């Protein structure tokens, strides 16, 4: 498996309590795109944007639309959340992270070709790497298409942010994941993004205007700056209650366990 996507065999510990940094605990990488953070504390101080949610408990999840482990991790997190007793009191906020912001805007590069070039893999090795991730996706009931291309996701993140403001961020992100990974559609072109946004419940004219005018560009950059401040270099990465970090596409029961722990400690601190 190439270093970027990671793998579940990279899970080196269950819960590692950090002595310093803004996160009191974190799960080490298990299926993650980007460079795993390893067992190190994040930068000191919690950015204001992820201060503790006062109406219940908030989970902030950094992810990228073209990250297969983010696609898988979203399904696992939702399953874990479904088993959590206080799930109706959880606010989930998806935050932007670009695996490669240097990719120019445009149609993109075939994923197998990109894997071969980036990791020095033969075509056969690239196909094997894709097949391994596809098997993980299938185990979670997710379709996976290796005919997709890799492109710049900045505009897609802006569309997801519009979804957040309209109260349908989760469905917008899910539609983009399905279009990209299951259907092999390019999620980098404005016309395609507008159509996918409409399918998820957004107003097409508004989505078109947002993409044309650069709306939410600052919000996307702010998410990425927060990730950098926390020392996040791989996704998916979830921060629970501004205190616990869960790195990678952990099993559903792991998410349930850390939700339970964060909720219990939160309740104890306010009682």
C-alpha positions, -999 to +999 in steps of 0.1 A: +000+000+000+015+034-009+024+057+021-004+082+013-035+060+018-020+042+048-037+010+060-054-005+090-022-024+099-007+010+108-027+012+140-001+013+166-021+020+197-057+025+208-058+056+229-026+076+235-030+104+260-009+134+251+009+152+279+006+186+261-010+203+231-047+211+227-058+175+223-060+155+255-061+122+236-058+109+201-061+077+181-031+070+159-034+067+121-054+038+108-062+043+071-054+079+063-045+100+033-015+124+036+014+121+060+005+104+093+011+126+123+025+098+144+025+100+182+033+137+187+014+165+203-003+191+182+006+227+185-004+244+218-037+262+219-071+254+204-080+277+174-111+297+182-130+280+153-131+247+172-137+260+207-161+237+226-196+237+214-219+249+241-252+233+229-241+197+233-208+183+218-193+191+185-172+169+163-150+186+137-138+164+109-111+174+084-112+155+051-107+158+014-132+148-013-106+127-032-093+109-001-105+073-001-100+068+036-121+099+042-149+083+021-146+051+042-141+070+074-173+090+070-193+058+067-176+043+098-180+075+118-217+076+110-221+040+121-202+047+153-223+078+160-255+058+154-245+035+183-238+065+206-265+071+232-264+110+229-261+111+191-290+136+189-269+161+209-239+159+186-231+186+160-209+174+132-189+199+112-169+189+081-138+210+075-116+214+044-083+198+039-065+196+005-042+166+000-024+185-028-034+222-032-007+226-058-027+206-083-039+230-110-075+235-118-087+215-147-097+180-157-072+161-135-050+130-138-061+094-139-056+080-104-036+049-114-012+071-134-009+095-104-002+066-080+025+053-102+042+087-106+039+097-069+050+065-053+072+050-079+048+021-085+045-001-116+011-001-132+004-035-117+014-023-082-008+008-086-038-014-095-030-037-065-030-007-042-063+005-055-078-030-052-068-031-016-085+001-008-115-010-029-118-041-008-119-020+024-146+002+009-166-029-002-164-043+033-182-011+045-208-013+017-193+013-005-188+012-042-153+021-056-143+031-091-107+030-101-114+049-134-116+082-116-092+112-119-074+133-093-078+170-095-080+202-074-107+201-048-107+237-036-140+245-054-156+213-041-147+224-006-164+257-012-196+239-023-195+218+009-192+250+029-223+263+012-240+231+023-230+238+058-246+272+058-278+257+043-279+229+069-271+201+045-233+198+047-234+161+053-256+152+023-236+175+000-203+159+010-218+124+007-231+132-028-196+144-038-180+112-024-205+090-042-200+108-075-162+106-073-156+072-058-186+052-068-194+068-102-160+080-113-173+115-120-150+146-120-158+167-090-136+195-101-156+213-128-182+240-119-210+225-140-205+191-124-204+206-089-236+225-095-254+194-107-242+174-077-251+202-053-286+203-067-289+166-063-280+170-026-306+197-021-288+230-028-303+257-050-286+254-084-284+291-091-269+299-057-243+271-061-234+284-095-230+320-081-209+308-052-185+289-075-183+318-099-176+345-073-151+327-051-174+327-021-162+308+009-126+308-002-115+324+031-135+299+051-118+270+033-084+285+039-093+291+076-101+254+079-067+245+064-049+269+087-067+254+118-055+219+106-020+232+104-022+248+139-033+214+153-005+196+135-028+177+112-010+164+082-032+135+072-070+129+069-095+120+080-089+136+113-117+142+138-116+165+169-142+158+195-153+186+219-121+205+210-102+179+231-098+145+215-084+136+182-092+106+161-069+100+133-078+078+103-107+056+092-111+039+125-136+011+130-171+022+140-168+009+175-137+030+181-156+061+172-184+051+196-159+045+224-142+078+220-175+096+218-185+079+251-153+089+267-154+125+255-191+128+266-184+113+300-155+137+307-174+167+294-204+158+317-180+155+347-164+189+340-198+207+340-214+189+369 
